[in-house]
C-alpha cells in the first residue's frame, strides 16, 4: 500500500518568490518526495518548477535542496513534518 502524502514545511529564497505573484517564502505542502513537492510548488506558482528543475529532470546545478539538513534529489523521500530548504548557490570571484 502506498504511503499517503503528509504535510512538509518548505522554505524558499525571497529573491526567488519575488518572481511569482503572491509568492511566499514559507509554505506547507503535502508530498511524499521532493519531486512531488516540486509539482505542488508548480501548482501554486506556475513556472516555479522550471526555475528549480532542468529538463532531465533533476534539480538545477545552482539550486540546493536540503531535507532535514541533508542534501536531497528529486527522488528523496519526505517524512511527515520534514523541513525542506530550497537555496540558491552563491558564487563570487
One Martini backbone bead per residue (centre of mass of N, CA, C, O) as a GRO file, in nm:
protein
   93
    1UNK     BB    1   0.096   0.036   0.024
    2UNK     BB    2   0.077   0.360  -0.020
    3UNK     BB    3   0.193   0.640   0.093
    4UNK     BB    4   0.085   0.918   0.223
    5UNK     BB    5   0.065   1.235   0.205
    6UNK     BB    6   0.246   1.485   0.386
    7UNK     BB    7   0.328   1.739   0.565
    8UNK     BB    8   0.550   2.005   0.465
    9UNK     BB    9   0.827   2.229   0.511
   10UNK     BB   10   0.879   2.522   0.305
   11UNK     BB   11   1.177   2.701   0.203
   12UNK     BB   12   1.226   3.008   0.030
   13UNK     BB   13   1.372   3.235  -0.154
   14UNK     BB   14   1.299   3.563  -0.189
   15UNK     BB   15   1.415   3.612  -0.483
   16UNK     BB   16   1.224   3.395  -0.605
   17UNK     BB   17   0.927   3.473  -0.510
   18UNK     BB   18   0.923   3.758  -0.649
   19UNK     BB   19   0.853   3.624  -0.942
   20UNK     BB   20   0.575   3.562  -0.785
   21UNK     BB   21   0.268   3.603  -0.739
   22UNK     BB   22   0.216   3.553  -0.408
   23UNK     BB   23   0.469   3.472  -0.295
   24UNK     BB   24   0.640   3.247  -0.063
   25UNK     BB   25   0.881   3.147   0.186
   26UNK     BB   26   0.634   2.984   0.320
   27UNK     BB   27   0.522   2.636   0.303
   28UNK     BB   28   0.262   2.393   0.309
   29UNK     BB   29   0.286   2.052   0.200
   30UNK     BB   30   0.189   1.762   0.014
   31UNK     BB   31   0.448   1.504   0.028
   32UNK     BB   32   0.674   1.222  -0.052
   33UNK     BB   33   0.858   1.401  -0.240
   34UNK     BB   34   1.041   1.630  -0.400
   35UNK     BB   35   0.888   1.608  -0.664
   36UNK     BB   36   0.608   1.660  -0.545
   37UNK     BB   37   0.680   1.935  -0.432
   38UNK     BB   38   0.739   2.066  -0.707
   39UNK     BB   39   0.449   2.025  -0.814
   40UNK     BB   40   0.314   2.199  -0.597
   41UNK     BB   41   0.461   2.460  -0.662
   42UNK     BB   42   0.354   2.474  -0.954
   43UNK     BB   43   0.052   2.497  -0.874
   44UNK     BB   44   0.089   2.768  -0.725
   45UNK     BB   45   0.354   2.853  -0.927
   46UNK     BB   46   0.387   2.898  -1.233
   47UNK     BB   47   0.737   2.812  -1.314
   48UNK     BB   48   0.896   2.706  -1.066
   49UNK     BB   49   1.012   2.436  -1.166
   50UNK     BB   50   1.195   2.565  -1.391
   51UNK     BB   51   1.380   2.708  -1.174
   52UNK     BB   52   1.462   2.417  -1.021
   53UNK     BB   53   1.442   2.246  -1.292
   54UNK     BB   54   1.525   2.039  -1.539
   55UNK     BB   55   1.489   1.822  -1.828
   56UNK     BB   56   1.576   1.532  -1.723
   57UNK     BB   57   1.513   1.538  -1.433
   58UNK     BB   58   1.657   1.796  -1.219
   59UNK     BB   59   1.826   1.967  -1.013
   60UNK     BB   60   1.969   2.242  -1.036
   61UNK     BB   61   2.295   2.339  -0.994
   62UNK     BB   62   2.211   2.628  -0.837
   63UNK     BB   63   2.043   2.425  -0.660
   64UNK     BB   64   1.944   2.363  -0.318
   65UNK     BB   65   1.829   2.073  -0.136
   66UNK     BB   66   1.700   2.038   0.200
   67UNK     BB   67   1.644   1.757   0.424
   68UNK     BB   68   1.695   1.772   0.735
   69UNK     BB   69   2.007   1.876   0.645
   70UNK     BB   70   1.998   1.717   0.366
   71UNK     BB   71   2.080   1.647   0.069
   72UNK     BB   72   1.876   1.652  -0.229
   73UNK     BB   73   1.654   1.487  -0.444
   74UNK     BB   74   1.380   1.404  -0.620
   75UNK     BB   75   1.377   1.099  -0.473
   76UNK     BB   76   1.342   1.211  -0.201
   77UNK     BB   77   1.207   1.148   0.085
   78UNK     BB   78   0.918   1.249   0.288
   79UNK     BB   79   0.845   1.322   0.593
   80UNK     BB   80   0.650   1.401   0.827
   81UNK     BB   81   0.746   1.736   0.888
   82UNK     BB   82   0.948   1.822   0.704
   83UNK     BB   83   1.242   2.009   0.634
   84UNK     BB   84   1.261   2.245   0.361
   85UNK     BB   85   1.537   2.372   0.170
   86UNK     BB   86   1.572   2.636  -0.068
   87UNK     BB   87   1.873   2.706  -0.248
   88UNK     BB   88   2.109   2.925  -0.366
   89UNK     BB   89   2.387   2.967  -0.515
   90UNK     BB   90   2.707   3.105  -0.433
   91UNK     BB   91   2.914   3.339  -0.606
   92UNK     BB   92   3.255   3.436  -0.682
   93UNK     BB   93   3.561   3.659  -0.777
   0.00000   0.00000   0.00000
